[in-house]
Every structure is written in C-alpha cells, then in structure tokens.
C-alpha cells in the first residue's frame, strides 16, 4: 500500500466522508492525513476516582460502570441520564442530543473509561456528553497518555466528524501504513542532530507517550520540513546558475567610470560599495544574476541600481527599471535623468498615461537601441514593448508584482536579462531565507552620512491643537509638512470623506494666503496628481494632505514633518514607509502618529514599536510576529509557506540549522547521487513533483 492512495483506502472513510474531508481540510491522500497534525493535546495521564473529584477540576477521566439509564423530562424535551459508579461513589453522565442511539448502545454493569468536562451543581457531579469507551475496546487501541486535538470546522462537526473520529482515522492509518513509512533523511543527518526516526516521529506527533517524546517528534518533523524547503530553494538557485547562461558584462568603462568619478552626488557608504561589488561579480561571472537588494528607505538603493544599469550600457546593453506606481516611476525618472544629465545617455519613461504619438517614438528608440534606460510601470511588460538588447531589469518594491509579471520581463531578450529586485520593506532574515531562498541577497544596512534619525511620537486626537501649533512652528522655519490619511480598500468613499474633512479642518487652521495646501488622493487624474505633487516639490505649498498614494516615491528633502492621522489603521510596514518620506535632508525631522484612545493590543504594539525604533529590520520582525508570513508577503509568495508543522516565526533556530545542513549537503553532493543520500534524493524528487515552490518563487 502506498501513502499517495486516496484516503478512502483507510478503514472507515467512505467516498462521501472523503469528499467532506477534502473540501473542509484539504485532505485528499493518506499522506495528507499523516501530515495533518494536532494543534494541541489533552493530557490523559491521570485517572480520578469519583471521591477525588473537586468542584474546580475541569476535564477528568474515570473508570467505572453504568448501573442505570433513564430519560428525564425537562422544560424543552428531555435529557438522558446514566448513573455511573466506581468503588468510591456515584455521579451522573448526561446527554441532550442523540439520546436514542446512545441509550441503545450503552451496556449496563460493563466497565467503561469515561472522559469529559466536569460539572458541579448542588453538591453533585456530572459530565455532559462524555467520551465513553468500553475498557476492553480502550485496551485494544494505540494507547497514548496525551490525546491529540485536530483542527476542524463547523461543517465537519455538524456532519458527525468529531475529533474522536478524526483520531480514529489517524489510528487506522498508522496501523495500516506504519511499516511502509520510509526514512527521508540520511543516517549522517539523523546522527548529527540526534533526530528521532521518521516512523517513530510521526507516531509520537499524533499519539505521544510523553511530553518529552512529543518535543523530540515535533523537532524532527519541523527540521525535515524546513530542510526540504531549503534544499529545493538552494538546488533551484544552483540549477539556475548552471542552466541559465548569463549575459557577461566584462567591461567597466566610460559611462560607469565617468559617473562614479564626476557625477556621484555623495560618497558611497561602505554598505553601498559592498553591494556594488557583489553585483559586479555576478554580472561578470557568465551566470545569470537573480539578486534581492534590501535597504531601508533613504539608504541609497537607486544609486546602486543606476551604477548597475551603467555597467550594462558600457557592455552594449539596455537597462530597464519597473516600479509599481506611476508616482514612483516618475520619481525614478526625474531622479535618474537629473543624475545623468551631463552624460550622453538617453533616458525615457513609459506609463499608462504616455500618449500614443510619444509611445511610437519611444518604441522606435527602444528597438533601434538609441534608448539606453527605460523606466516605467506595468506598461513595460506589454508585448509590444521590445528592446534591442536588454541587459538588466531592475524591479522596485518587488512584492507588489506577481510572479507572472516578473517572468514577462525575462522574455524581453534571447538570453534572460540580469534581474535585481529592490525593496525598502526590510524582510526578516527567516522570511528572506524561506521565500527568497533561491535569490542572492544584498543588504544596504547603513544610511548616508549626515542623515539624522527621524524623531517619532504618538499623540491622541485630543492633542490635535498642539500638533497644529508644532506644524506652524516648523513651517515658520521654512519647512514643509505631510498630513496622511488612511486608505482602506473596503471603503474608499469613507476615506475620501475623511480626507476632505481633514483638508477642510486644516484649511481653517492654516488659512490662505499665508499657507498653501496641496491635496493628493487616488481618485484624481494622473495629470492633476502630478501638478499637486510638483507644487509641493517646488515649495509652492507648505502642507501636503494625502492618502497613502505618497507611501512610496516622493522625495522632498525640505519636508521635515509627517503627521499620520488614524495611525492605528495602518500596518507597521506602511507606517515605516510613510515615515521614510521625511528625514531626507540635513534638518531634524519628525513623525507624529495621531490615534484615537480606542486601541487594540496589536495597535498599541505597532505604535509603540514605531516610537521605539527606526530600524526597518526590527520593525519587520515585529510585523512578522503580529501578522504571520502569509500576510507579510502578500498572496503571491505566501503559497510557499504553507507549512504543515513548522512555524518560521517560532522555529528560527531550526530553520537556520536546516538551511546550513542543506547548503553543506549540496556542497559535498550537488546532484544528491551518493548512496548515503538516496533517501533524501527520493523524497526530494517526490516533493518537486507536488511542491508549489518551483512555480511560486521569483
């Protein structure tokens, strides 16, 4: 018998019930059920006598006999009551549902094991709807002191699929398939980590004999799960390097050197130099670069990206940069055009609002190679956008693009262009290892010199007048201010109203002509939005009232105050991104988080974290604990983290051990062909046929 068989092969599971288990819990094969683990355990190590029962005891287990069964009338219907006794006393067992079949099934004066939640009323003890089993049946089963409790749904419970029934199915499964469970790790790894064997671990994960055995079983299964994910990611990375030939940028010549020597606006930080070195090594190696560049807001990723593009141009290739929004694409276009304005380079932008005539000209320049750098939004991946010779594709805020969208950029050249994906949303190390384990990762972990840390404070709505006074003081010093309102998809109408109400109250407090105010929101036409943005950038307005459309991409060094209204309605990474809009000049900058007094505990944690640290990686770690990996990464990448037993937030140490072990193994045996690794290879091949990792990642 084979674990890939459908669950109908397990004793007691009908086709109808199998369909229910699949639709409710996703259990299709015997292997699915074997890896469907309990989320908690009821400790049944103790047996009580009736005399020992206390009114404050919750769940109890007793051995005794039923001496009498009767139906008792009550206001609505009736209840079934059985008198249950052991050598020390008597109590009642009570049923309100299923009375007829229970009454028929009960045997008088036969020894039973009874388990359930204890009720105490008027000095008498009772257990409503107890788990009840004849002692002779109890002794036949896989015995465990700790009883598993499995995840379930309301529909399953209502259809009679109780926890006890799922437990029975798992028992039958283990009895039928136990001998056929194959070891999946090598003896060397098992010995190195003193791991429990696979068979024993699965048995103890479902039916542990003790807490100690349970801990050992869980460690073994978590290690294995994370090890195979890492092995697949690392092997994929390895195969990409071997199989996918990369374009070779062997020349570091005129454009790169001219810019580096004459046009760099500031000296590169050591972190930027290190990352640039990593990129140069990649693009010169002949292998395909697939690199993730992480760096906090304002750490100077754009300069590194531009230098990588200049390397491509020096070697006769074109470069492209794709951003998720028109605002950010425009921002990049202006910044890069300004940086290379004294060089003989052609830079252009393609977004949804570029007119047809301009598009034709742009397509022509792209195809004949006279356009060196193209910056844009999703418009870049349209089929009609054809490059003459694309050498590098840079994707900014990459978590906003789907896998299919990124893949389309690959097809823009006969050999795939080098790929550099950038994010200003720091990704916790554990998540980066799991979701981007097939990418090389670079981190810019220092800010350019002269940048001051943004001071962050939390204020309640009742402090609004003092916040307005502070804004006036900063404006009097010649500074500018952002006031941001939340945008919550479900209710754009409400948000629009919030924004307009806010705009009106700010207009009253900051009257013209002394103060000028810009307003920007998602319902404006791109041209109007750009006009308002430019007024603020040029310093014609002192206050920018906006929704989160300014979360990424606005660079105004003179803006020194960020006021975030209803800050409790924002996620941590969003708050961190918004704060990054200020602190871009040499002046001291401030972020003021305004909230109502009604704060959830999670809301309090978010605001407290923002006040305590500006370190994006620390913030990302807190965010990961609060939201979980799936929510943090968005739907595109969360599929890969559909873990059965491991938890990348809690099991960091196991993850690191598993990754290091996988790396060491591939270093010694890249093709997994050594006899001692045959178990690993067999499992790896089986997983690669079903795992989403292959299709879901980068």
C-alpha positions in Angstrom: 0.0 0.0 0.0 1.1 3.5 -0.8 0.7 6.8 1.0 -0.3 8.5 -2.2 -3.5 6.4 -2.3 -6.7 8.4 -1.6 -8.0 8.5 2.0 -10.8 6.1 1.1 -8.2 3.3 1.5 -8.3 4.0 5.2 -10.7 1.8 7.2 -14.0 3.7 7.9 -13.7 6.5 5.4 -16.5 6.4 2.8 -16.4 8.4 -0.5 -18.9 10.9 0.9 -16.8 11.5 4.0 -13.6 11.7 2.0 -15.2 14.5 -0.1 -16.1 16.3 3.0 -12.6 16.0 4.5 -11.1 17.3 1.2 -13.4 20.3 0.9 -13.1 21.3 4.5 -9.5 20.4 5.4 -7.8 19.7 2.0 -7.1 16.1 2.9 -7.0 14.0 -0.3 -4.4 11.3 0.2 -3.2 9.1 3.0 0.0 11.2 3.1 -2.1 14.4 3.6 -3.8 12.8 6.7 -0.5 11.5 8.0 0.8 15.1 7.9 -2.3 16.6 9.4 -1.0 17.4 12.8 -2.9 18.1 16.1 -2.8 21.7 17.3 -3.0 20.8 20.9 -3.1 17.7 23.2 -5.3 16.7 26.1 -3.2 15.2 28.9 -4.8 11.9 29.9 -2.1 10.7 32.2 -4.3 10.9 35.3 -7.3 8.7 36.2 -9.6 10.0 39.0 -11.9 8.2 41.4 -15.3 9.8 42.0 -14.4 10.5 45.6 -11.3 12.6 44.5 -13.3 15.0 42.3 -13.1 18.7 43.2 -15.5 21.4 42.1 -12.7 23.3 40.4 -11.4 20.3 38.3 -12.1 20.8 34.6 -11.5 17.7 32.4 -11.4 14.3 34.1 -11.0 10.6 33.2 -12.7 7.9 35.3 -13.1 4.1 35.1 -16.4 2.7 36.4 -19.7 1.1 35.5 -23.1 2.3 34.3 -25.8 0.9 36.7 -28.9 2.7 35.4 -30.1 4.7 32.4 -33.3 6.9 32.4 -34.9 9.6 30.4 -35.7 12.8 32.4 -38.3 15.3 31.2 -37.3 19.0 31.2 -38.9 22.3 30.1 -38.0 21.6 26.5 -37.8 17.9 25.5 -35.8 15.6 27.8 -32.3 14.5 28.7 -30.8 11.1 29.0 -29.2 10.4 32.4 -26.9 7.5 33.3 -25.9 6.7 36.9 -22.1 6.0 36.8 -20.2 4.5 39.8 -16.8 3.3 40.8 -15.7 1.8 44.1 -15.7 5.2 45.8 -19.0 6.8 44.8 -21.6 7.7 42.1 -22.2 10.6 39.6 -24.2 11.2 36.5 -23.5 11.2 32.8 -25.9 13.4 30.8 -26.8 13.6 27.1 -29.1 16.2 25.5 -28.6 15.1 21.8 -28.6 11.7 20.1 -30.4 10.1 23.1 -32.0 7.1 21.3 -28.8 5.6 19.7 -26.8 6.4 22.9 -29.3 4.6 25.1 -29.3 1.6 22.7 -25.5 1.5 22.7 -24.9 1.7 26.5 -24.2 -1.6 28.3 -25.2 -1.9 32.0 -22.6 -3.1 34.5 -19.8 -3.2 32.0 -16.5 -1.4 32.8 -16.1 1.9 30.8 -13.5 4.6 30.5 -15.3 7.9 30.7 -13.7 11.3 29.9 -15.2 14.8 29.8 -15.7 18.2 31.3 -16.9 18.1 34.9 -20.0 20.0 36.0 -20.7 20.6 39.7 -24.3 21.6 40.8 -25.9 21.3 44.2 -23.1 19.2 45.5 -23.5 16.6 42.7 -21.0 15.9 39.9 -22.0 15.2 36.3 -20.3 15.0 32.8 -22.4 16.2 29.9 -21.8 14.4 26.6 -18.8 12.4 27.8 -16.3 10.5 25.6 -17.1 6.9 26.6 -15.5 3.6 25.7 -15.6 0.1 27.0 -12.4 -0.8 28.8 -11.8 -3.9 26.6 -12.0 -1.6 23.4 -9.8 1.0 25.1 -7.1 -1.6 25.7 -7.1 -2.7 22.0 -6.2 0.8 20.7 -2.9 2.6 20.1 -2.6 3.9 23.7 -1.4 7.3 24.5 -1.5 9.4 27.6 -1.8 12.6 25.6 -4.8 12.8 23.3 -4.5 14.8 20.1 -6.9 17.5 19.2 -7.1 18.2 15.4 -8.1 21.4 13.6 -11.7 21.2 12.5 -14.6 23.2 11.0 -18.2 23.8 12.0 -19.4 21.8 8.9 -17.4 18.8 9.9 -18.7 18.8 13.5 -22.3 19.2 12.3 -21.8 16.3 9.9 -20.7 14.0 12.7 -17.0 14.1 12.0 -15.8 14.7 15.6 -12.3 15.0 16.9 -12.6 11.4 18.2 -13.5 10.2 14.6 -10.5 12.0 13.0 -8.3 10.5 15.8 -9.7 7.0 14.9 -8.9 7.6 11.2 -5.3 8.5 12.0 -5.0 5.4 14.2 -6.3 3.2 11.4 -3.9 4.9 9.0 -0.9 4.3 11.3 -1.9 0.7 11.8 -2.3 0.1 8.1 0.7 2.0 6.8 3.2 2.1 9.7 5.6 -0.4 8.2 5.6 1.3 4.9 6.7 4.7 6.2 10.1 5.4 4.6 13.0 7.3 6.2 13.6 10.5 4.3 16.9 11.8 5.8 20.4 10.4 5.7 21.8 8.5 8.7 24.5 11.1 9.0 22.0 14.0 9.5 19.9 11.9 11.9 23.1 11.2 13.9 24.4 14.8 13.8 21.2 16.2 15.2 20.2 13.1 17.3 16.9 13.1 15.5 14.1 10.6 16.1 13.4 8.2 13.2 10.7 9.3 10.7 8.3 6.5 11.6 8.6 7.0 15.4 8.3 10.8 15.0 5.0 10.5 13.1 3.6 8.1 15.6 4.6 10.4 18.5 3.4 13.6 16.8 -0.1 12.1 16.7 -0.1 9.9 19.8 2.8 10.9 22.1 3.7 8.7 25.0 5.1 11.7 26.9 5.8 15.4 26.6 9.5 14.6 26.0 8.6 12.3 23.1 6.3 14.9 21.7 9.0 17.5 21.7 11.5 15.2 20.0 8.9 14.2 17.4 8.0 17.8 16.6 11.6 18.9 16.4 12.4 16.0 13.9 9.4 16.8 11.7 9.9 20.6 11.7 13.6 20.1 10.8 12.7 17.8 8.0 10.0 20.1 6.6 12.3 23.2 6.6 15.3 21.2 5.4 13.5 20.1 2.2 12.2 23.6 1.5 15.7 24.9 1.8 17.1 22.1 -0.3 14.6 22.8 -3.1 15.4 26.6 -3.0 19.2 26.2 -2.9 19.1 23.5 -5.6 16.9 25.7 -7.7 19.4 28.6 -7.3 22.3 26.2 -8.1 20.5 24.9 -11.3 19.7 28.4 -12.4 23.4 29.3 -12.2 24.3 26.2 -14.2 21.5 26.1 -16.7 20.7 29.8 -17.3 23.6 31.4 -19.1 24.0 35.0 -18.1 25.0 37.9 -20.2 28.6 38.9 -19.4 29.4 42.5 -18.5 33.2 42.3 -18.7 33.8 46.0 -19.3 33.8 48.6 -16.6 34.3 51.6 -18.8 33.3 55.1 -19.9 29.8 55.6 -18.5 30.3 53.8 -15.2 33.7 55.5 -14.6 32.6 59.0 -15.6 29.6 58.8 -13.4 31.5 57.3 -10.5 34.3 59.9 -10.7 32.4 63.0 -11.7 28.7 62.8 -11.0 28.2 60.9 -7.8 26.2 63.3 -5.6 27.9 62.0 -2.4 30.5 59.4 -1.5 29.1 55.9 -1.4 28.7 54.3 2.1 30.6 51.1 2.8 27.4 49.1 2.5 26.7 50.5 -1.0 30.3 49.7 -2.1 29.9 46.1 -0.8 26.6 45.6 -2.6 28.0 47.1 -5.8 30.9 44.7 -5.6 28.5 41.7 -5.2 26.6 42.9 -8.3 29.7 43.4 -10.4 30.9 40.0 -9.5 27.6 38.5 -10.5 27.3 40.2 -13.9 30.9 39.4 -14.9 30.6 35.7 -14.0 28.7 34.4 -17.0 26.0 33.1 -14.7 22.5 34.7 -14.5 22.1 37.3 -11.7 19.0 36.9 -9.6 19.6 39.2 -6.6 17.4 40.8 -4.0 18.6 44.2 -2.8 17.2 45.2 0.6 17.7 48.6 2.1 15.8 50.9 4.3 14.0 54.0 3.0 16.7 56.6 2.0 19.7 54.1 2.2 20.7 54.8 -1.4 19.4 51.8 -3.4 18.7 54.0 -6.5 22.3 55.0 -6.9 23.4 51.3 -6.7 20.7 50.4 -9.3 21.9 53.2 -11.6 25.5 52.1 -11.4 24.4 48.5 -12.3 22.5 50.0 -15.3 25.6 51.9 -16.4 27.6 48.6 -16.3 25.0 47.1 -18.8 25.2 50.2 -21.0 29.1 50.0 -21.0 28.7 46.5 -22.4 26.3 47.4 -25.2 23.1 46.5 -23.4 20.0 48.5 -22.5 18.5 48.7 -18.9 15.0 49.0 -17.5 13.6 49.8 -14.1 10.0 48.8 -13.3 8.1 50.5 -10.4 4.6 49.6 -9.1 3.0 53.1 -9.4 3.1 56.0 -11.8 4.2 58.3 -9.0 7.2 56.1 -8.1 8.1 55.6 -11.8 8.0 59.3 -12.4 10.1 59.9 -9.3 12.8 57.5 -10.5 12.7 59.0 -14.0 13.3 62.5 -12.6 16.0 61.4 -10.2 17.9 59.3 -12.7 17.6 61.9 -15.5 19.0 64.5 -13.1 21.9 62.3 -12.1 23.0 61.6 -15.7 22.0 64.9 -17.3 25.6 65.8 -18.2 26.2 62.4 -19.8 25.5 61.3 -23.3 22.6 59.0 -22.3 19.0 58.7 -23.4 16.6 58.0 -20.5 12.8 57.8 -21.1 9.6 56.8 -19.2 6.7 54.6 -20.1 3.5 54.6 -18.0 -0.2 54.2 -18.8 -0.7 57.9 -19.4 2.0 58.3 -22.1 0.3 59.4 -25.3 0.2 57.3 -28.5 2.5 59.6 -30.6 5.1 59.6 -27.8 4.8 55.8 -27.4 5.6 55.2 -31.1 8.7 57.3 -30.9 9.7 55.5 -27.7 9.2 52.0 -29.2 11.3 53.0 -32.2 14.2 54.3 -30.0 13.9 51.1 -27.8 14.1 48.8 -30.8 17.0 50.6 -32.6 19.0 50.8 -29.3 19.2 54.6 -29.1 17.2 54.5 -25.9 19.6 53.4 -23.1 17.4 53.4 -19.9 13.6 52.9 -19.9 11.8 53.5 -16.6 8.1 52.6 -16.2 5.2 50.8 -14.6 3.4 47.6 -15.6 3.3 49.1 -19.1 6.9 47.8 -19.6 5.7 44.2 -19.7 3.2 44.7 -22.6 4.1 42.5 -25.6 4.6 45.5 -27.9 7.5 46.8 -25.7 10.5 45.3 -27.5 14.1 46.1 -26.5 17.0 45.8 -29.0 19.2 44.2 -26.3 18.0 44.2 -22.7 20.8 43.5 -20.3 19.4 44.2 -16.8 15.9 44.5 -15.4 15.5 46.3 -12.0 12.2 45.8 -10.2 11.4 48.2 -7.4 9.2 47.3 -4.4 9.1 43.9 -6.0 6.5 42.4 -3.6 3.8 44.4 -5.4 4.4 42.5 -8.7 3.1 39.0 -9.3 5.4 36.2 -10.4 3.9 36.1 -13.9 4.6 39.8 -14.4 8.3 39.4 -13.4 8.6 36.4 -15.8 7.4 38.6 -18.7 10.5 40.8 -18.3 12.7 37.7 -18.8 11.2 37.1 -22.2 12.3 40.5 -23.5 15.7 39.2 -24.6 17.0 36.0 -26.2 19.2 35.4 -23.1 17.3 36.5 -19.9 18.5 39.9 -18.6 20.1 40.0 -15.2 17.5 40.7 -12.5 17.9 43.0 -9.5 14.8 43.2 -7.3 14.8 46.0 -4.7 12.7 46.5 -1.6 12.6 49.2 1.0 10.4 46.9 3.1 13.0 45.1 5.1 12.4 41.4 5.2 13.2 39.4 8.3 16.1 37.0 7.8 14.0 33.9 8.4 11.4 35.0 5.8 14.1 36.0 3.3 15.6 32.5 3.7 12.2 30.9 3.1 10.6 33.0 0.5 13.6 34.3 -1.4 16.0 31.4 -0.6 16.7 31.0 -4.4 17.9 34.6 -4.7 21.2 36.0 -3.7 20.5 38.7 -1.0 22.3 42.0 -0.6 21.6 44.4 2.2 22.4 48.1 2.5 22.4 48.5 6.2 23.7 52.0 6.8 22.3 55.4 5.9 24.3 58.1 4.1 26.3 60.3 6.4 24.6 63.5 7.7 21.2 61.9 7.9 19.5 62.4 11.3 17.2 59.8 12.8 13.5 60.8 12.5 12.0 61.6 15.9 8.7 59.7 16.3 6.0 60.5 18.9 2.5 59.1 19.5 -0.3 61.6 20.3 -4.0 61.1 20.8 -6.7 63.0 18.9 -7.2 65.3 21.9 -3.7 66.7 21.3 -4.5 67.9 17.8 -4.2 71.7 18.6 -0.7 71.3 20.0 0.2 69.2 16.9 -1.1 72.1 14.7 1.0 74.6 16.7 4.1 72.4 16.1 3.3 72.3 12.4 3.1 76.1 12.3 6.5 76.4 14.1 8.1 74.1 11.6 6.6 76.0 8.6 7.8 79.3 10.1 11.3 77.8 9.9 10.8 77.2 6.2 10.0 73.5 6.4 7.1 71.5 4.8 4.6 69.1 6.3 2.8 65.9 5.1 -0.6 65.0 6.6 -1.6 61.5 5.6 -5.0 59.8 5.9 -5.5 56.0 5.7 -6.9 54.4 2.6 -8.8 51.3 3.4 -9.9 49.5 0.3 -13.3 48.3 1.6 -14.5 51.9 2.0 -12.8 54.3 -0.5 -15.9 56.6 -0.2 -15.4 56.9 3.6 -11.7 57.5 3.2 -12.4 60.2 0.6 -14.7 61.9 3.1 -12.1 61.5 5.9 -9.5 63.2 3.6 -11.9 66.0 2.6 -13.0 66.6 6.2 -9.3 66.7 7.2 -8.5 69.1 4.4 -11.2 71.4 5.5 -10.2 71.5 9.1 -6.5 72.1 8.1 -7.6 74.8 5.7 -9.4 76.6 8.6 -6.4 76.3 10.8 -3.9 77.2 8.1 -5.7 79.9 6.1 -4.5 81.4 2.7 -2.7 83.5 1.7 -0.2 82.8 4.5 -0.4 79.0 3.9 -0.8 77.0 0.7 -2.0 73.4 0.8 -1.7 70.6 -1.8 -4.1 67.7 -1.8 -3.4 64.3 -3.5 -5.6 61.1 -3.5 -6.1 58.0 -5.6 -9.3 59.3 -7.3 -7.5 62.2 -9.0 -6.4 62.1 -12.7 -2.6 61.4 -13.0 -2.0 64.9 -14.5 -3.8 66.6 -11.6 -1.9 64.5 -9.1 1.4 65.3 -10.7 0.6 69.0 -10.8 -0.1 69.0 -7.0 3.0 66.9 -6.3 5.1 69.3 -8.2 3.7 72.3 -6.4 4.8 70.7 -3.1 8.2 69.6 -4.5 8.9 73.2 -5.7 8.0 74.6 -2.3 4.9 76.5 -3.6 2.8 74.7 -0.9 3.8 74.1 2.7 1.3 71.3 3.5 0.6 68.1 1.5 -2.7 66.5 2.5 -2.8 63.0 1.0 -3.8 59.4 1.3 -1.2 56.6 1.1 -0.6 57.3 -2.6 2.5 59.1 -1.3 3.7 56.0 0.6 6.5 55.4 -1.9 8.3 57.6 -4.3 8.0 61.2 -3.1 11.4 62.8 -2.3 11.2 66.3 -0.8 14.3 67.0 1.3 12.7 70.1 2.7 9.7 68.2 4.2 10.5 67.6 7.9 7.2 66.6 9.5 5.0 63.6 8.8 1.6 63.6 10.6 -0.2 60.3 10.2 -3.9 60.5 11.0 -5.7 57.4 12.4 -2.3 55.8 12.6 -3.8 52.7 14.3 -5.4 51.9 11.0 -2.1 51.4 9.2 0.2 48.3 9.2 3.7 48.6 10.5 5.5 48.4 7.2 3.2 51.1 5.8 3.9 53.4 8.8 7.6 52.8 8.3 7.4 53.6 4.6 5.5 56.8 5.3 8.0 57.9 8.0 10.7 57.4 5.3 9.2 60.3 3.3 10.8 62.7 5.8 14.4 62.8 7.1 15.7 63.2 3.6 17.5 66.5 4.2 20.0 67.6 6.8 17.4 69.1 9.2 15.9 67.2 12.2 12.7 65.5 11.1 9.6 64.4 13.0 6.9 61.8 12.6 3.7 62.3 14.6 1.3 59.3 15.0 -2.2 60.5 15.8 -4.7 58.0 17.0 -8.0 57.6 18.9 -8.0 56.3 22.5 -9.6 53.1 21.3 -6.5 50.9 20.5 -6.4 47.2 20.2 -3.4 45.5 21.8 -1.9 44.9 18.4 -2.5 48.6 17.5 -0.6 49.6 20.8 2.3 47.2 19.9 2.6 48.8 16.4 2.6 52.4 17.6 5.0 51.6 20.5 7.4 49.8 18.0 7.4 52.9 15.7 8.2 55.2 18.6 11.0 53.0 19.9 12.9 52.2 16.7 13.6 53.4 13.2 15.4 50.1 12.3 13.4 48.6 9.5 14.6 45.1 10.2 13.5 45.2 13.9 10.1 46.6 12.7 9.8 43.8 10.1 10.5 41.2 12.8 7.6 42.6 15.0 5.4 42.8 11.9 6.1 39.1 11.1 5.2 38.1 14.7 1.9 40.2 14.5 0.8 39.3 11.0 2.4 36.0 10.1 4.4 35.3 6.9 1.4 34.9 4.5 0.1 38.4 5.2 3.5 40.0 5.2 4.4 38.7 1.8 1.0 39.1 0.1 -0.7 36.3 -1.8 1.9 35.9 -4.5 4.6 34.4 -2.2 2.6 33.1 0.8 1.8 29.8 -1.0 5.4 28.6 -0.5 5.0 29.0 3.3 2.0 26.6 3.6 3.8 24.8 6.3 2.3 21.7 8.0 4.2 21.7 11.3 7.0 24.2 11.3 6.5 28.0 12.1 9.1 30.3 10.7 8.5 32.9 13.4 8.9 30.5 16.3 11.3 28.0 14.7 14.1 30.3 13.6 16.9 28.2 15.1 15.6 25.1 13.4 15.3 27.0 10.1 18.9 28.2 10.3 20.2 24.6 11.1 18.1 23.2 8.3 19.4 25.7 5.8 23.1 25.2 6.8 22.7 21.5 6.6 21.2 21.7 3.1 24.0 24.0 2.0 26.7 21.7 3.4 25.0 18.7 1.7 24.8 20.3 -1.7 28.4 21.4 -1.4 29.5 17.8 -0.9 27.0 16.2 -3.2 25.5 18.7 -5.7 23.4 16.1 -7.5 22.4 14.0 -4.5 23.9 10.9 -6.2 25.9 9.5 -3.3 24.4 6.2 -2.0 24.1 7.6 1.6 21.9 10.4 0.3 19.5 8.1 -1.5 16.6 8.7 1.0 17.0 12.4 0.6 17.0 12.2 -3.2 13.9 10.0 -3.3 12.0 12.5 -1.1 13.3 15.5 -3.0 12.1 14.1 -6.3 8.7 13.2 -4.9 8.3 16.7 -3.4 9.5 18.5 -6.5 6.5 16.9 -8.4 4.0 18.4 -6.0 5.6 21.4 -4.3 4.5 24.9 -5.2 8.0 26.2 -4.6 9.1 25.6 -8.2 6.4 27.7 -9.7 5.8 30.3 -6.9 9.2 31.8 -6.4 10.8 34.6 -8.3 
